[in-house]
Amino acid sequence: MPTISNLDKTRSCFLRAQNALGGQVGHDLRSLAPVPFYIERGKGSRKWDVDGNEYVDFLMGNAALMLGHAFPAVVEAIQEAVSSGTHFGNDHPLHLEWAEKVQQMIPSAERVRFVNSGTEATLLAIRLARAVTARRKLLRFAGHFHGWHDDVVHGFDRPFDKSGSLGVSGNEQRDVVLAVDSDLDGIEALLRTNEFAGVIVEVTGASWGRAPLPDGLLEMLRRETTASGTTLIFDEVIAGFRFSPGGYQQRIGITPDLTCLAKIVAGGMPGGAVVGREDIMQLLVKTGDPEHDRFGRVCHFGTFNGSPLSAAAGLATLAEIDNGTALADAEQLAVRLRDELNGLLAELDIAGFAYGAASLFHIYFETDERQLSDASTRDDLVTNDPERLKGMPASLVSRYQELLRLAGIDLMSGTGGALSSSHSEADINWALDAWRETLTTLLDEGHLHQLG
């Protein structure tokens, strides 16, 4: 396992970024200590920074790269498409083929509308829900992330009831009701008021599964939204095509009214989609009647919607995923990683646990003295409370990420990550050595607690 020591070119890039980029990085989650990553290339499960340092990648393009970096069939598809033009400003045959492939795979996809990101997908889905129901209120859940537009920019980070950003009007919370996803009785009562246009849920739980959903929630949401005429929106921006070829909804057998897709659907290129019931998606249709087209439909634009390069990459990726082998390979390795991490935590007697589903993993470290005093075994720490699972000290998470990075590991947000079908046993072995070194250092520095 290498130790990353040379970051000279990386530091030089960061100096340039401070004078060139608004916010110094291109995405809030790229702000890292001591300096951000500047990656030159990726192949399979690995990537290399500008200083030539090699990393096992568990970020995987923010979970967009189910097949790994530069997967040959995806690269070939993009190269073939780009030779015919990068952008036409029109629909094209690959656009239609891509939509038909999504229809074939996702149970709820009676119709497909492509967008450019997960944020755009949730924005459009919420607009469609309000249009079809002629209601304004949206029900969403504390800790669940649905992008950064005004309707959802609050409520995903603690304190959940406060504004999520400067620059929003404050009106965004007026029509959005924030509930705790473990309060099934309270949620049921809210839906029975028949006041909600839609309910949106991150289907694996708050923050891509960091706080898993309570048993029975999705079943109850499907039953109560059907009864109340409320639009059920599944946010499968990360879950889509990762938990099964038909997404999380296929895996659990619950079909929503609308589904938000991004990341894997575009094969690592920019792109996303809203898919769902034909009658809802018909609200996007222009009929030629001026009155209808101006006042009777949902407005939606997007210069690069369904772009040729994204369509090519998406089609190539979905073709590989469709038989389930790639997903099974990644999930099998993720199971081993989670099991080995729990073994390591037990060996070091650390108050925490590894968990997750499909090819995703998380680690939770307990730092609350009251919880520690009440816990005699690691099982006593298990919780799905987003207030706790998202509440580890920022200093701990930052130092944890820094130490893993210096050991050649890149993660997603928080303490976990995503595997691809390109990951190998060698990657897991490298990663476990890195975790052993990192956890031991965190113990020595006093960041972690032991149960004994």
C-alpha positions in Angstrom: 0.0 0.0 0.0 1.6 3.3 -1.1 1.7 6.4 1.1 0.8 9.7 -0.7 3.5 12.2 0.1 4.1 14.3 -3.1 1.3 16.8 -3.6 3.4 19.6 -5.1 1.5 19.9 -8.4 -1.8 19.5 -6.5 -0.9 22.5 -4.3 0.0 24.5 -7.4 -3.4 23.7 -9.0 -5.2 24.8 -5.8 -3.3 28.2 -5.8 -4.6 28.7 -9.4 -8.1 27.6 -8.4 -8.2 30.3 -5.6 -7.8 32.9 -8.3 -10.0 31.4 -11.0 -12.9 29.4 -9.6 -15.9 30.8 -7.7 -15.7 29.0 -4.3 -12.3 27.6 -5.3 -13.8 24.3 -6.5 -16.5 23.1 -8.9 -18.7 21.3 -6.3 -19.2 21.8 -2.6 -18.1 18.2 -1.9 -14.8 18.7 -3.6 -13.5 21.0 -0.8 -11.1 18.8 1.0 -8.3 19.1 3.5 -5.5 19.9 3.0 -6.1 20.5 -0.7 -8.7 19.2 -3.3 -8.0 16.4 -5.7 -6.9 17.2 -9.2 -7.2 14.0 -11.2 -5.6 13.5 -14.6 -6.9 10.1 -15.6 -8.9 7.1 -14.4 -9.0 3.4 -15.5 -11.2 0.8 -14.0 -11.2 1.1 -10.2 -8.2 3.4 -10.0 -7.3 7.0 -10.7 -4.2 9.1 -10.8 -3.7 12.7 -9.7 -1.5 15.4 -11.2 1.4 14.3 -9.0 1.1 10.7 -10.3 -0.3 9.3 -7.1 -2.6 6.3 -7.5 -5.8 5.8 -5.7 -8.4 3.1 -5.3 -11.6 5.0 -6.1 -14.7 4.6 -4.1 -16.1 8.0 -5.2 -16.7 6.6 -8.7 -17.8 9.9 -10.3 -20.2 10.5 -7.3 -21.5 7.0 -7.9 -22.1 7.6 -11.6 -19.6 5.0 -12.8 -21.1 1.6 -12.2 -18.7 0.0 -14.7 -15.6 2.0 -13.6 -13.5 4.6 -15.3 -13.0 4.5 -19.1 -15.0 1.3 -19.6 -14.0 0.2 -23.1 -17.6 -0.2 -24.5 -18.6 3.3 -23.1 -15.5 5.0 -24.5 -16.0 3.4 -27.9 -19.7 4.5 -27.9 -18.7 8.1 -27.1 -16.0 8.1 -29.7 -18.4 6.9 -32.4 -21.0 9.4 -31.4 -18.7 12.4 -31.3 -17.5 11.8 -34.8 -21.0 12.6 -36.0 -21.3 15.8 -33.9 -21.4 16.8 -30.3 -24.7 18.6 -30.2 -27.5 19.2 -32.8 -30.1 21.2 -30.9 -32.6 18.6 -32.1 -33.7 15.2 -31.1 -31.9 12.3 -32.8 -32.1 8.5 -33.1 -29.8 7.8 -30.1 -32.1 9.9 -27.9 -35.1 7.7 -28.8 -33.1 4.5 -28.4 -31.9 5.7 -25.0 -35.5 6.4 -23.8 -36.7 3.1 -25.0 -33.9 1.3 -23.1 -34.9 3.1 -19.9 -38.5 2.2 -20.6 -37.5 -1.4 -21.0 -35.6 -1.5 -17.7 -37.4 0.8 -15.2 -40.9 -0.4 -14.1 -42.3 3.1 -13.7 -41.0 4.4 -17.0 -44.1 4.6 -19.1 -42.6 7.8 -20.6 -39.1 9.4 -20.3 -38.0 13.0 -20.3 -34.2 13.6 -20.2 -32.6 16.4 -18.2 -29.0 17.3 -17.4 -28.6 16.4 -13.7 -30.2 14.9 -10.6 -31.1 18.4 -9.4 -32.9 19.1 -12.7 -34.7 15.8 -12.4 -36.2 16.5 -8.9 -37.1 20.0 -10.0 -39.1 18.8 -12.9 -40.7 15.9 -11.0 -41.9 18.3 -8.3 -43.3 20.6 -11.0 -45.1 17.8 -12.7 -46.6 16.6 -9.3 -48.0 20.1 -8.6 -49.4 20.3 -12.1 -51.2 17.0 -12.2 -52.7 17.4 -8.7 -53.4 21.2 -8.8 -51.9 21.3 -5.3 -48.9 23.2 -4.0 -47.6 21.3 -0.9 -44.6 18.9 -1.1 -43.8 16.4 1.6 -40.2 15.5 2.1 -37.9 14.0 4.8 -35.2 15.3 7.0 -31.7 14.3 5.9 -32.8 13.3 2.4 -30.9 15.0 -0.4 -32.7 15.9 -3.7 -30.3 18.5 -5.2 -29.8 22.2 -4.7 -32.8 24.0 -6.2 -34.9 26.2 -3.9 -37.6 23.6 -3.1 -35.1 21.2 -1.6 -32.0 23.1 -0.6 -33.1 23.0 3.0 -33.8 19.9 5.1 -30.9 17.7 4.0 -28.3 19.0 6.5 -28.4 19.8 10.2 -30.2 21.7 11.5 -32.8 20.4 9.2 -35.3 23.1 9.8 -33.0 26.0 8.8 -32.4 27.4 5.4 -29.9 25.4 3.4 -28.2 28.4 1.7 -27.8 32.1 1.5 -29.6 33.6 -1.5 -32.9 31.8 -1.3 -36.1 33.8 -0.7 -37.3 32.0 2.4 -40.6 31.2 0.6 -39.3 27.8 -0.4 -40.2 26.4 3.0 -43.8 27.7 2.9 -45.1 24.9 0.6 -42.6 22.2 1.7 -43.4 20.1 4.8 -40.4 18.4 6.4 -41.1 15.2 8.2 -39.0 12.6 10.0 -39.0 9.4 8.0 -39.3 7.2 11.1 -42.6 8.8 12.1 -44.8 6.5 10.1 -48.0 7.5 12.0 -47.3 11.2 11.6 -46.6 10.8 7.9 -49.7 8.8 7.4 -51.8 11.5 9.1 -50.2 14.2 6.9 -51.0 12.4 3.7 -54.6 11.8 4.8 -55.2 15.5 4.8 -55.2 15.2 1.0 -53.3 18.5 0.8 -50.1 17.3 -0.9 -49.1 17.4 -4.5 -46.3 15.0 -4.0 -44.0 13.2 -1.6 -40.4 12.7 -2.6 -38.2 10.1 -0.9 -34.6 9.1 -1.3 -35.4 5.4 -1.6 -32.3 4.0 0.2 -32.6 6.5 3.1 -31.2 9.8 4.0 -28.0 10.9 2.2 -27.7 7.9 -0.2 -28.5 5.4 2.6 -26.4 6.8 5.4 -29.6 6.7 7.5 -31.6 3.7 6.2 -35.4 3.9 5.8 -37.5 2.3 8.5 -39.3 -0.9 7.5 -42.6 -0.4 5.9 -42.2 3.3 5.0 -42.2 2.8 1.2 -45.2 0.4 1.3 -47.1 2.9 3.5 -46.2 5.8 1.1 -47.5 3.8 -1.9 -50.7 2.9 -0.2 -51.5 6.4 1.3 -50.4 8.4 -1.8 -52.7 6.2 -4.0 -55.6 6.8 -1.6 -55.1 10.6 -1.4 -54.3 11.3 -5.0 -50.7 12.4 -4.1 -47.8 11.8 -6.5 -45.2 9.4 -5.2 -41.8 10.4 -6.4 -38.8 8.1 -6.0 -35.4 9.8 -6.0 -33.3 7.1 -7.5 -30.5 9.4 -8.6 -27.9 7.1 -6.9 -30.0 3.9 -6.5 -31.2 3.7 -10.1 -29.5 0.8 -12.0 -27.4 0.0 -9.0 -29.7 -2.1 -6.8 -31.0 -4.0 -9.9 -31.3 -3.5 -13.6 -34.7 -2.0 -13.0 -33.6 0.2 -10.0 -34.5 0.0 -6.4 -38.2 -0.1 -7.3 -37.7 -3.3 -9.2 -35.8 -4.8 -6.3 -38.5 -4.1 -3.7 -41.5 -4.4 -6.1 -43.0 -1.0 -5.5 -43.7 1.2 -8.5 -43.9 5.0 -7.9 -45.7 7.6 -10.0 -42.5 9.4 -11.0 -38.8 8.5 -10.7 -35.8 10.8 -10.8 -32.7 9.3 -12.4 -29.2 10.6 -13.1 -25.6 9.4 -12.7 -25.6 5.8 -14.0 -28.4 6.5 -16.5 -26.0 8.7 -18.5 -23.0 6.4 -18.1 -20.8 8.9 -16.4 -21.7 11.7 -18.8 -23.9 14.7 -17.8 -27.5 13.6 -17.9 -30.6 12.6 -16.0 -34.2 11.8 -16.5 -37.7 12.0 -15.0 -39.7 8.9 -15.9 -43.2 8.0 -14.9 -46.9 7.5 -15.6 -48.1 8.4 -19.1 -50.9 10.6 -17.9 -48.5 12.7 -15.8 -45.8 12.9 -18.5 -48.5 14.0 -21.0 -48.5 17.3 -19.3 -45.3 18.1 -21.2 -46.9 17.7 -24.6 -47.6 20.6 -26.9 -50.8 20.1 -28.9 -50.7 23.2 -31.2 -53.6 24.8 -29.4 -52.3 28.2 -28.2 -54.4 28.3 -25.1 -53.3 24.8 -24.0 -49.7 25.3 -25.0 -49.4 28.5 -23.0 -51.5 27.7 -19.9 -52.3 24.0 -19.9 -49.0 22.3 -19.8 -45.7 22.0 -17.9 -42.9 24.1 -19.3 -39.5 22.4 -19.6 -36.3 23.5 -21.5 -32.7 22.3 -21.5 -30.2 22.9 -24.3 -28.4 19.6 -23.7 -31.3 17.4 -22.8 -30.7 14.0 -24.3 -27.4 15.0 -25.9 -25.8 12.6 -28.4 -22.7 11.9 -26.2 -24.7 11.3 -23.0 -27.2 9.1 -25.0 -24.3 7.0 -26.4 -22.6 6.6 -23.0 -26.0 5.8 -21.3 -26.9 3.2 -23.9 -23.5 1.4 -23.6 -23.7 1.4 -19.8 -27.3 0.2 -19.6 -26.5 -2.6 -22.1 -23.8 -3.9 -19.7 -26.0 -3.6 -16.6 -29.1 -5.2 -18.1 -28.1 -8.8 -17.5 -27.3 -8.1 -13.8 -23.8 -9.5 -13.8 -22.0 -6.2 -13.3 -24.2 -5.3 -10.4 -23.8 -8.7 -8.8 -20.0 -8.5 -9.1 -19.9 -5.1 -7.4 -22.4 -6.1 -4.7 -20.4 -9.3 -3.8 -17.2 -7.2 -3.3 -19.2 -4.6 -1.2 -20.5 -7.4 1.1 -16.9 -8.5 1.7 -15.7 -5.0 2.3 -18.5 -4.3 4.8 -17.9 -7.6 6.6 -14.1 -7.0 6.8 -14.5 -3.5 8.0 -16.8 -4.7 10.8 -14.2 -7.3 11.7 -11.6 -4.6 11.8 -13.7 -2.3 14.0 -14.4 -5.2 16.4 -10.7 -6.1 16.5 -9.8 -2.5 17.4 -12.8 -2.3 19.7 -14.0 0.9 18.0 -17.5 2.1 18.8 -18.9 2.0 15.3 -20.1 -0.2 12.5 -20.0 -0.6 8.7 -23.2 -1.1 6.8 -24.9 -0.4 3.5 -26.8 -2.2 0.7 -26.0 -3.3 -2.8 -22.6 -1.9 -3.8 -22.7 1.0 -1.3 -21.0 1.2 2.1 -21.0 3.5 5.1 -19.2 3.6 8.4 -20.7 5.2 11.5 -18.5 6.2 14.5 -20.3 6.8 17.7 -19.0 9.9 19.5 -22.0 10.8 21.7 -21.0 10.1 25.3 -24.6 9.3 26.4 -24.9 6.7 23.6 -21.5 5.3 24.5 -22.4 4.9 28.1 -25.5 3.0 27.3 -23.9 0.7 24.7 -22.3 -2.6 25.8 -22.0 -4.2 22.4 -21.6 -2.9 18.8 -25.2 -3.9 18.1 -26.4 -1.4 20.7 -25.1 1.4 18.4 -27.2 0.5 15.4 -29.7 3.3 14.5 -31.5 4.8 11.5 -31.9 8.2 13.1 -30.7 10.8 10.5 -30.0 13.2 13.3 -27.4 10.8 14.7 -26.1 9.1 11.6 -25.5 12.5 9.8 -24.2 14.0 13.0 -20.6 12.8 13.4 -18.2 15.7 14.2 -16.9 17.5 11.1 -13.4 17.4 12.4 -13.6 13.6 12.7 -14.9 13.1 9.2 -12.4 15.6 7.7 -9.4 13.9 9.4 -10.7 10.4 8.4 -11.0 11.4 4.8 -7.5 13.0 4.9 -5.8 10.0 6.3 -7.5 7.6 3.8 -6.5 9.9 1.0 -2.9 9.8 2.2 -3.2 6.0 2.1 -4.5 6.1 -1.5 -8.3 5.9 -1.0 -10.9 8.3 -2.3 -14.4 8.3 -0.9 -17.8 9.8 -1.5 -19.3 12.3 1.0 -19.1 11.4 4.7 -17.4 8.1 5.5 -18.5 5.7 2.8 -18.4 5.1 -0.9 -19.5 3.1 -3.9 -18.1 0.1 -5.7 -18.1 -0.6 -9.4 -17.9 -3.8 -11.4 -14.3 -2.9 -12.1 -13.2 -3.2 -8.5 -11.2 -6.3 -7.5 -10.1 -8.3 -4.6 -6.7 -6.5 -4.8 -8.6 -3.2 -4.4 -10.3 -4.5 -1.3 -7.1 -5.7 0.2 -5.4 -2.4 -0.5 -8.3 -0.6 1.0 -8.4 -2.7 4.2 -4.8 -2.0 4.9 -5.5 1.7 4.4 -8.5 1.5 6.9 -6.4 -0.3 9.5 -3.7 2.4 9.3 -6.4 5.2 9.4 -8.4 3.8 12.2 -5.3 3.2 14.3 -4.2 6.8 13.8 -7.7 8.1 14.6 -7.7 6.1 17.9 -4.2 7.4 18.8 -5.3 11.0 18.1 -8.4 10.6 20.3 -11.0 11.0 17.5 -12.5 7.6 18.1 -14.0 5.8 21.1 -13.7 2.2 22.2 -16.4 0.2 23.8 -14.2 -1.7 26.2 
